[in-house]
Amino acid sequence: MNNKFVKFGVPIVLIVTGLAYLAFSGIQESKSYYVTIKEMNEMGDGVYSKRLRVAGNVQPGSIHRQGTHVEFVLAEAGRTLNVAYSGTEAPPDTFKDNANALAEGNYGHDGVFHAKQLQAKCASKYAPAQPGAGGAADGTAAPASPPEKAQAAAPSSM
């Protein structure tokens, strides 16, 4: 009986321990904290060891591109943060001046946030339509005519 435990029990314990370690390290690696620029500045030395997500508006004129590497400045509530994005994909098309951006990565001892992922959206593009706005002059479609008038105007094939 003791020989069977050694033969099967030890490998099972090693496999379960290895899987538990991989699961734990995977969770730790993918975990990120969402913070504002102000909160990040108040974190002290703990800011350097954590994976963070920081949001803000891209400061106009601060975007400098070199292939997929982009350097820019995020601004939020009067505070700014220098960001260097060096992900594997190019920044999204909506990444422009004044766009709302979310950078995920680590804050370095050099005072720059090193982002590995970048999301952006243009606030004006996704804003709800203003009442009274619209019409063919601004690129939106004009209201369609009622169906009965459209049918009466169509030529008959008989």
Secondary structure as GFF3:
##gff-version 3
##sequence-region A 1 158
A	DSSP	alpha_helix	2	4	.	.	.	ID=ss1
A	DSSP	pi_helix	5	9	.	.	.	ID=ss2
A	DSSP	alpha_helix	10	30	.	.	.	ID=ss3
A	DSSP	beta_strand	33	35	.	.	.	ID=ss4
A	DSSP	alpha_helix	37	41	.	.	.	ID=ss5
A	DSSP	three_ten_helix	44	48	.	.	.	ID=ss6
A	DSSP	beta_strand	52	58	.	.	.	ID=ss7
A	DSSP	beta_strand	64	66	.	.	.	ID=ss8
A	DSSP	beta_strand	69	76	.	.	.	ID=ss9
A	DSSP	beta_strand	79	85	.	.	.	ID=ss10
A	DSSP	beta_strand	100	107	.	.	.	ID=ss11
A	DSSP	beta_strand	113	121	.	.	.	ID=ss12
A	DSSP	alpha_helix	123	126	.	.	.	ID=ss13
A	DSSP	three_ten_helix	136	138	.	.	.	ID=ss14
A	DSSP	alpha_helix	147	153	.	.	.	ID=ss15
###
